[in-house]
Amino acid sequence: MNEINLVPLAVGHMIGLGAAGSCLGVGLLASRYLEASARQPEMMEPLQTKVFLLVGVLDGAFIIATGIGLWFATANPFKA
């Protein structure tokens, strides 16, 4: 099988696994934040800024992977 024919499969894996990892990370982060804020309500404000920062980092990694995957799908730099 030609390697060029596997590019859509690789792009699908890149986007799909990135989305799954980002969703799992945000879900775990949110559940731990809610648990921590229920235990210590006075720490809710300082933790909230860190939670939003980390959610942005997690989503940023997914968006970068999606951009690279779509670049491979449209421009296909591996085509000879």
N, C-alpha and C positions, 0 to 999 in steps of 0.2 A: 504494500500500500504506500502511496506517495505521502510524504510528510506534509505537503501543502493541504491535503485533505483533512488532516488532523487539527488544523488551526481552529476551526469552529468548536470542536470538542474542547480544546484547551481554553478557549475564550469562555465557554460555558462553565467550565470548572473554575476558572479564575473569578468570574463574577459570582457564581453560585456559592462557592466556598467562602468567598469574602463576605457575602451577605449573611450567610449562616453564622460565621464567626462574629460578625458585628452584632447580630441580633442576640446571640448568646451572651456576648460580653456586656451589652447594654442591659439585658435582663438580669444578669447576675449583679451588676453594679447597682441597679435600681433596688433590687431586693435587699442587698446588704446595706444600702443607704437608708431604706425604710426601717430595717431592723435596728440600725445604729441610732436613728433619730427617735425611735420608740423607747430605746433604753436610756438615752440621754438627750432629752429635748433641748437642752441649752446648747448642744453642739450642732443643732440643725443648720444655723446660718453659716458657720465656717465650712461645714461639709458640703453645703449646697454649691458653693463656687467650685470646689474641687470636682464634684460630680459632673457639673456642666462642662468643665474643662476636659475631663476624661471622656465624656460622651462625644465631644467634638473631635478628640484624637481618634477614637474608635471609628466614628463615621468618616473621618478624613482618610483613614487607611482604606476603607471600603471604596470611597469615591475615587481614590488614586488607582486602585486595582481595576475599577470599572473603566476608567479613562484609558488605561494601558490596554485593557482587553478590547475595547472598542477601536482603539488605534490599530491593534493587530488585525482586527476583523475587517477594517476598511482599507488600510494602507498596505497591509501584509508585507512587512519588511523582509520576510523569508523567501519571497518569490524570486526565483532566479531569472 
